């Protein structure tokens, strides 16, 4: 690998990351995997102790499997069969309807997990804390940054001593959440409504393990028969005694009302649980606004937005944290190749063109889920049984969303379109494809079902080819040698279009380090080395003369 040239400074690094939430920590973990020096700063004294987001979806779990933390995360989540919705008058009371769990049809090596954000953050941090390539600094507040020619200068403040430190870095990554101060300094506006509703989160402890449904249901949507009791969602965090109650307390345009008293929280928990004398212990509480916003751009100069700093979704659907971690996955390999001189800096422009449309699509999906619940609650208040049945059935599309989670594709960016038409998404069904821009399909490479095609894609480009193709291995060595970029190869023993492989027996696809197809050649061209060289040069935004 080419050496990384750091800005001269006693406090210098390659990538400076603001925020140690799940997206910031995922960015740090990826920098470690790419052997890129990094620093993460977090103004809080430690990780969150509040569940916040709750759900790590399929694509994110695939990444966790690759990063070696899938088992640890799953051990802290609910069982696989406890991810459905139940619509109830109370958890122990009458059940109105249920949406069953989403079925794993074997299209991924790592199924989704219902697990809270605090557990995910902790596992990401444990994977990063011992890195020899970087460090995480708590109680360190971002103050300001300034772009200077070949890098950025960042000023931080020690929360305890108020002493300031000046850092130099090649690039800045803003993972500092919805109220991102870095984004404001970047002068990037958010598009969309900032406040759709006012919400309270009450995280509490109460043993409900004696109720059978708590081992089968991920979310209880509580619609009390008593109109004096606010409805809401009770999120199952451990299948026994820890619950997150989410309730709407305002329409969004007014000021945030005062938080409930401890007595009110206990009373609401007992009403929602249906256990009048339940012993309730309050763990933590928070108030927040539902937003549907996407940044007008994801980058300016050498600074990049990831996660909630780039997009703010309603929590209905669980795509906020997952989209952020996948933002980091998209950006990391590009930063690595640019820092090593293997790609032109224009490659980083593709981060915005690829991820911003995904952010908007996930924002729209999440908002649609919110509006479905509004319709359902109106139907319940009107006691319209037919409408209630319709909206409960339609909630199937809320939690059965593998088509959105795996089927998204990059149409414009570090990909070379091959002229085939884009494929539409079906929320509840994933149709694998090796079309440029798509995630390469998963299938097992061994009878023991331990090694997936997805395991091929991590730090390098990989040329995957059919069993009767040209000598693509020699072509990859030739092109990689000329461009100074390692291109690994893998020959498939068979190619079946039913697996989503349209490359054919003689063709090949070039897959990026993030597992998305960059280029497809379904036949043997006259000059394989020339074609691959031109493709990789174009993807990496390199001068044409080096191809």
C-alpha positions in Angstrom: 0.0 0.0 0.0 1.1 3.6 -0.6 2.1 5.6 2.5 -0.3 8.1 3.9 1.2 11.7 4.1 -0.2 13.4 7.2 -0.4 17.2 7.8 2.6 18.3 9.9 1.6 18.6 13.5 2.0 17.1 16.9 -1.7 16.8 16.9 -2.1 15.5 13.4 -4.2 12.6 11.9 -5.6 11.6 8.6 -9.3 11.5 9.4 -10.9 13.6 12.3 -14.3 12.3 13.4 -16.7 14.4 15.5 -19.1 12.3 17.5 -18.9 8.8 19.1 -22.4 7.6 18.4 -22.9 4.5 16.2 -22.0 6.2 13.0 -18.9 7.9 14.3 -17.7 4.7 15.9 -18.4 2.7 12.7 -16.4 5.3 10.8 -13.5 4.8 13.2 -13.8 1.0 13.0 -13.5 1.2 9.2 -10.5 3.6 9.4 -8.9 1.0 11.6 -9.6 -1.8 9.1 -8.1 0.3 6.3 -5.1 1.2 8.5 -5.9 4.9 8.3 -4.9 7.2 11.3 -8.0 8.7 13.0 -9.2 10.6 16.0 -12.8 10.6 17.4 -13.9 13.3 19.8 -17.1 13.1 21.9 -18.2 15.9 24.2 -20.0 13.4 26.6 -18.2 11.5 29.3 -19.0 8.2 27.8 -21.4 6.2 25.6 -25.2 6.6 25.8 -27.1 4.7 28.4 -30.5 5.2 26.6 -31.8 2.8 24.0 -32.7 5.4 21.4 -32.7 3.5 18.1 -33.6 -0.2 18.4 -33.1 -2.4 15.4 -30.0 -3.4 13.4 -31.2 -4.4 9.9 -29.9 -7.0 7.5 -27.3 -5.0 5.6 -25.9 -3.6 8.8 -25.7 -7.0 10.4 -23.8 -8.2 7.3 -21.3 -5.5 8.0 -21.1 -6.5 11.7 -20.5 -10.1 10.6 -17.6 -8.9 8.5 -16.2 -6.7 11.3 -16.4 -9.5 13.8 -19.1 -8.2 16.1 -22.2 -9.9 14.8 -22.4 -12.5 17.6 -21.8 -10.0 20.3 -24.5 -7.7 19.0 -27.0 -10.6 18.6 -26.3 -11.8 22.1 -27.6 -8.5 23.4 -30.7 -8.4 21.3 -34.1 -10.2 21.2 -34.4 -13.7 19.7 -34.9 -13.8 15.9 -38.5 -14.7 16.3 -39.3 -11.6 18.4 -39.4 -8.9 15.8 -43.1 -8.5 15.0 -45.7 -5.9 15.9 -48.6 -6.4 18.3 -51.5 -4.0 18.5 -52.9 -4.2 22.0 -55.1 -2.4 24.6 -52.3 -3.3 27.0 -49.4 -5.8 27.0 -51.2 -8.2 29.3 -54.6 -7.3 28.0 -56.6 -7.8 24.8 -54.7 -8.1 21.5 -56.3 -6.4 18.5 -54.0 -7.7 15.8 -50.5 -8.7 15.0 -47.9 -8.4 12.2 -45.7 -11.5 12.3 -41.9 -11.4 12.1 -40.2 -11.1 8.8 -39.0 -14.4 7.4 -35.3 -15.1 6.5 -35.3 -16.7 3.1 -31.6 -17.2 3.0 -30.7 -14.2 0.9 -28.2 -13.0 3.5 -25.6 -14.6 5.8 -26.6 -12.4 8.8 -30.2 -11.8 9.7 -31.4 -8.6 11.3 -31.4 -8.2 15.1 -33.8 -6.2 17.4 -31.2 -4.6 19.7 -31.0 -1.2 21.2 -28.5 1.5 20.2 -26.7 1.6 23.5 -25.7 -2.0 23.0 -24.6 -1.4 19.4 -22.5 1.6 20.4 -20.8 -0.4 23.2 -19.8 -3.3 20.8 -18.5 -0.8 18.2 -16.5 1.0 20.9 -15.1 -2.3 22.2 -13.9 -3.1 18.7 -12.3 0.4 18.3 -10.8 1.2 21.7 -7.7 -0.9 21.2 -6.9 0.4 17.7 -3.3 1.2 17.0 -4.4 3.5 14.3 -6.5 5.9 16.3 -8.2 6.9 19.5 -11.5 8.0 21.0 -11.4 11.0 23.2 -14.4 11.6 25.6 -15.2 14.9 27.3 -13.7 16.6 24.3 -15.9 19.1 22.5 -15.6 20.2 18.9 -15.3 24.0 18.8 -14.6 25.0 15.1 -12.8 24.0 12.0 -11.1 25.7 9.1 -10.1 24.3 5.8 -6.5 25.0 4.8 -5.3 24.0 1.4 -4.3 20.3 1.8 -6.2 19.7 5.0 -8.4 21.0 7.8 -7.5 22.6 11.2 -9.8 21.6 14.0 -10.1 23.2 17.5 -11.4 21.1 20.4 -12.0 22.0 24.1 -11.6 19.8 27.1 -14.9 19.8 28.8 -13.4 19.6 32.3 -10.4 22.0 32.0 -11.7 24.1 29.1 -8.2 23.8 27.6 -8.2 24.0 23.8 -6.2 21.9 21.4 -5.6 22.5 17.7 -5.5 19.5 15.4 -4.6 19.1 11.7 -6.2 16.4 9.5 -6.6 15.6 5.9 -10.4 15.2 6.2 -13.2 15.9 8.7 -16.2 13.6 9.2 -19.2 15.1 11.1 -21.0 12.4 13.0 -22.3 14.7 15.7 -26.0 14.1 15.4 -29.1 15.9 14.4 -28.1 19.2 15.8 -24.7 19.0 14.2 -22.5 22.0 14.9 -20.1 20.9 12.2 -22.9 21.0 9.7 -23.8 24.6 10.7 -20.2 25.6 10.2 -20.2 23.9 6.8 -23.2 26.2 6.0 -25.3 23.3 4.8 -29.1 23.5 5.1 -31.6 20.7 5.8 -34.5 20.2 3.4 -37.8 19.1 4.9 -39.9 19.7 8.0 -37.8 20.1 11.2 -40.7 19.3 13.6 -43.5 17.0 12.8 -44.3 16.0 16.4 -43.1 16.2 19.9 -42.2 13.0 21.6 -41.3 11.6 25.0 -39.1 8.5 25.6 -39.5 6.8 29.0 -37.0 4.0 29.6 -38.1 1.9 32.6 -37.7 -1.5 34.3 -40.6 -3.7 35.2 -40.7 -7.5 35.1 -43.2 -8.7 32.5 -41.5 -12.0 31.7 -44.5 -13.9 32.9 -46.5 -12.7 29.9 -46.0 -15.1 26.9 -46.1 -12.4 24.2 -43.0 -10.5 25.5 -40.9 -13.4 24.0 -42.6 -13.1 20.7 -43.1 -9.4 20.0 -40.6 -6.6 19.3 -43.0 -3.6 19.5 -46.3 -3.3 21.3 -48.5 -0.6 19.8 -50.7 0.3 22.8 -54.2 1.7 22.1 -55.9 1.9 25.5 -59.6 1.4 25.8 -59.5 4.2 28.4 -59.4 7.4 26.5 -57.7 9.2 29.4 -54.6 7.0 28.9 -52.2 8.2 26.2 -51.5 5.6 23.5 -48.0 4.9 22.4 -45.4 2.3 21.4 -43.7 0.1 24.0 -40.5 -1.2 22.6 -39.2 -4.5 23.9 -35.5 -4.2 24.7 -34.6 -7.5 26.3 -37.7 -9.7 26.3 -38.2 -9.5 30.0 -38.0 -6.4 32.1 -36.6 -3.4 30.2 -39.0 -1.3 28.1 -38.9 2.0 26.2 -42.2 3.8 26.0 -42.5 6.3 23.1 -45.5 8.7 23.3 -46.5 11.7 21.3 -46.9 14.8 23.4 -47.4 17.6 20.8 -48.0 18.3 17.2 -44.5 19.8 16.6 -45.1 23.5 16.2 -45.3 24.4 19.9 -42.6 24.4 22.6 -41.7 21.2 24.2 -44.0 20.6 27.2 -42.5 19.8 30.6 -41.5 16.2 31.1 -43.8 13.9 32.9 -43.3 13.5 36.7 -41.9 10.2 38.0 -45.3 9.4 39.3 -46.9 9.9 35.8 -44.3 7.7 34.2 -45.0 4.9 36.6 -48.8 5.3 36.2 -48.4 5.2 32.3 -46.1 2.1 32.5 -48.7 0.3 34.6 -51.5 1.2 32.3 -49.6 0.2 29.1 -48.4 -3.1 30.7 -51.9 -3.9 32.0 -50.4 -4.9 35.4 -51.9 -2.4 37.9 -49.4 -3.0 40.7 -46.3 -3.5 38.5 -43.0 -2.5 40.3 -41.6 0.1 38.0 -38.2 1.7 38.1 -37.4 4.6 35.9 -34.0 4.3 34.2 -33.8 7.4 32.0 -36.0 9.8 30.0 -35.7 12.1 27.0 -37.8 14.5 24.9 -37.3 15.0 21.2 -38.9 16.2 17.9 -39.8 14.0 15.0 -38.2 15.3 11.8 -38.0 14.4 8.2 -35.0 16.2 6.9 -32.1 15.5 4.5 -29.1 17.7 4.1 -29.0 19.7 0.8 -25.5 18.2 0.3 -23.4 15.7 2.2 -20.1 17.3 1.8 -18.3 20.6 1.4 -14.6 20.7 0.6 -12.8 18.3 3.0 -15.7 17.9 5.4 -18.4 15.2 5.2 -21.7 14.6 6.9 -22.7 11.1 8.0 -25.6 9.7 10.0 -28.1 12.0 11.8 -25.9 15.0 10.8 -26.9 14.3 7.2 -30.5 13.0 7.6 -33.2 12.9 10.3 -35.9 10.4 10.0 -39.0 9.5 12.0 -38.1 6.4 14.0 -40.8 4.3 12.4 -38.9 1.8 10.3 -35.6 1.8 12.2 -33.6 3.1 9.3 -31.9 6.1 11.0 -28.9 4.3 12.6 -28.7 1.7 9.9 -28.5 4.4 7.1 -25.8 6.2 9.1 -23.6 3.1 9.5 -24.0 2.4 5.8 -23.0 6.1 5.0 -19.8 5.4 6.9 -19.2 2.2 4.9 -19.6 4.0 1.6 -17.3 6.9 2.6 -14.5 4.9 4.2 -13.1 3.0 1.3 -13.1 6.2 -0.8 -11.2 8.2 1.9 -8.7 5.3 2.2 -8.0 5.2 -1.6 -7.7 8.9 -1.9 -5.4 9.2 1.1 -3.1 6.5 -0.3 -3.0 8.2 -3.7 -4.7 5.3 -5.4 -7.7 7.4 -6.4 -8.3 11.0 -7.5 -9.9 13.3 -4.9 -13.0 13.6 -7.2 -13.9 10.0 -6.1 -15.1 11.6 -2.9 -17.8 13.5 -4.8 -19.5 10.2 -5.4 -20.3 10.0 -1.6 -23.0 12.7 -2.0 -24.4 11.5 -5.3 -24.7 7.9 -4.0 -25.8 8.3 -0.4 -28.1 11.4 -0.5 -30.8 9.7 -2.7 -30.7 6.7 -0.3 -31.2 9.1 2.6 -34.2 10.7 1.0 -35.7 7.3 0.1 -35.4 6.1 3.7 -36.8 9.4 5.0 -39.8 9.0 2.8 -40.3 5.4 3.9 -40.0 6.2 7.6 -42.5 9.1 7.3 -45.0 6.9 5.5 -44.8 4.4 8.4 -45.6 7.3 10.8 -48.7 8.3 8.8 -49.9 4.7 8.7 -50.0 4.8 12.5 -52.0 8.0 12.5 -54.6 6.4 10.2 -54.7 3.4 12.4 -55.3 5.4 15.6 -58.0 7.4 13.9 -59.7 4.1 12.9 -59.4 2.8 16.4 -60.9 5.9 17.9 -63.8 5.6 15.5 -64.2 1.9 16.3 -64.1 1.2 12.5 -63.2 -2.5 12.5 -62.8 -2.7 8.7 -60.4 0.3 8.7 -58.5 -1.2 11.7 -58.0 -4.5 9.9 -56.8 -2.7 6.8 -54.2 -0.6 8.5 -52.9 -3.5 10.7 -52.4 -5.6 7.6 -50.7 -2.7 5.8 -48.2 -2.5 8.7 -46.7 -5.6 7.1 -44.8 -3.2 4.9 -43.4 -1.4 7.9 -41.4 -4.3 9.3 -41.0 -6.5 6.2 -38.6 -4.2 4.3 -35.7 -6.4 3.1 -36.3 -5.1 -0.4 -35.5 -1.5 0.8 -32.7 -2.7 3.0 -30.8 -4.8 0.5 -32.2 -3.8 -2.9 -31.1 -0.1 -3.0 -28.7 0.7 -5.8 -26.4 3.5 -6.7 -27.3 4.9 -10.1 -24.8 7.8 -10.2 -21.4 7.8 -8.6 -18.5 5.4 -8.6 -20.3 3.0 -10.9 -20.3 2.5 -14.6 -23.9 2.0 -16.0 -24.2 -0.8 -18.5 -27.3 0.5 -20.2 -29.8 -1.8 -18.5 -32.9 -0.3 -17.0 -33.1 0.4 -13.2 -35.1 -2.1 -11.3 -37.9 -0.9 -9.0 -38.0 -1.9 -5.3 -40.6 -4.1 -3.6 -40.4 -3.4 0.1 -41.0 -6.9 1.3 -39.0 -8.8 -1.4 -35.4 -8.6 -2.3 -34.4 -9.4 -5.9 -30.7 -10.1 -6.1 -28.8 -8.7 -9.1 -25.2 -8.1 -10.3 -26.3 -5.0 -12.1 -23.9 -2.0 -11.6 -24.7 -0.1 -8.4 -26.3 -3.1 -6.6 -25.0 -5.1 -3.6 -23.5 -8.2 -5.0 -25.7 -11.2 -4.2 -25.0 -13.5 -1.3 -24.7 -17.2 -1.7 -22.6 -19.7 0.2 -19.3 -20.7 -1.2 -18.9 -23.9 0.9 -21.2 -26.8 2.0 -20.7 -25.9 5.6 -22.3 -22.5 4.9 -19.6 -20.6 6.6 -18.2 -18.5 3.8 -20.4 -16.2 1.8 -19.7 -14.3 -1.4 -20.0 -11.2 0.7 -16.8 -12.2 2.6 -14.9 -11.5 -0.6 -15.5 -7.8 -0.4 -13.7 -5.9 2.4 -10.6 -3.8 1.7 -10.0 -4.3 -2.1 -11.7 -4.4 -5.4 -12.6 -7.9 -6.5 -13.2 -9.2 -10.0 -15.8 -12.0 -9.8 -16.0 -14.0 -13.0 -17.7 -17.0 -14.6 -16.2 -20.5 -15.1 -15.7 -20.2 -18.9 -14.4 -16.7 -19.0 -11.1 -15.2 -20.1 -8.1 -15.3 -17.9 -9.5 -12.5 -15.7 -6.9 -13.3 -12.9 -4.1 -12.3 -15.3 -6.1 -9.3 -16.4 -6.6 -8.2 -12.8 -2.9 -8.5 -12.0 -2.0 -6.5 -15.1 -4.5 -3.7 -14.5 -3.8 -3.6 -10.7 -0.1 -3.4 -11.3 -0.4 -0.5 -13.8 -2.7 1.4 -11.5 -1.1 0.6 -8.2 -4.4 -0.8 -6.9 -4.9 -4.4 -5.7 -7.6 -6.2 -7.7 -8.4 -9.6 -6.3 -10.2 -12.2 -8.3 -12.7 -15.0 -7.6 -13.9 -17.6 -10.2 -17.4 -18.9 -9.6 -17.9 -22.6 -10.2 -21.3 -21.9 -11.8 -23.4 -18.9 -12.8 -27.2 -19.0 -12.4 -29.4 -16.0 -13.3 -31.8 -17.3 -10.6 -29.1 -16.1 -8.1 -29.2 -12.7 -9.7 -26.1 -13.3 -11.7 -26.5 -12.0 -15.3 -22.7 -11.8 -16.0 -23.0 -15.2 -17.8 -20.5 -18.0 -18.0 -18.0 -15.9 -19.8 -18.4 -12.5 -18.1 -17.2 -10.7 -15.0 -18.2 -8.0 -12.6 -15.9 -5.6 -10.7 -17.0 -5.3 -7.1 -16.0 -2.4 -4.9 -14.7 -2.8 -1.3 -18.2 -2.0 0.0 -19.7 -4.9 -1.9 -21.5 -2.9 -4.6 -20.9 -3.7 -8.2 -19.0 -1.0 -10.0 -18.8 -2.5 -13.5 -20.2 -5.5 -15.4 -18.9 -7.2 -18.6 -21.2 -10.1 -19.6 -19.0 -11.3 -22.4 -15.3 -11.5 -23.2 -14.2 -8.2 -24.9 -11.6 -8.0 -27.5 -9.2 -6.4 -25.1 -10.1 -7.5 -21.5 -7.1 -5.7 -19.9 -7.9 -2.5 -21.7 -11.6 -2.6 -20.8 -11.0 -3.3 -17.2 -8.2 -0.6 -17.0 -10.5 2.0 -18.5 -13.3 1.0 -16.1 -11.2 1.1 -13.0 -9.6 4.4 -14.0 -13.0 6.0 -14.5 -14.3 4.6 -11.2 -11.3 5.9 -9.2 -11.4 9.3 -11.1 -7.8 8.8 -12.2 -6.3 10.6 -15.3 -7.1 8.5 -18.4 -3.4 8.5 -19.3 -2.6 6.0 -16.6 -5.0 3.3 -17.9 
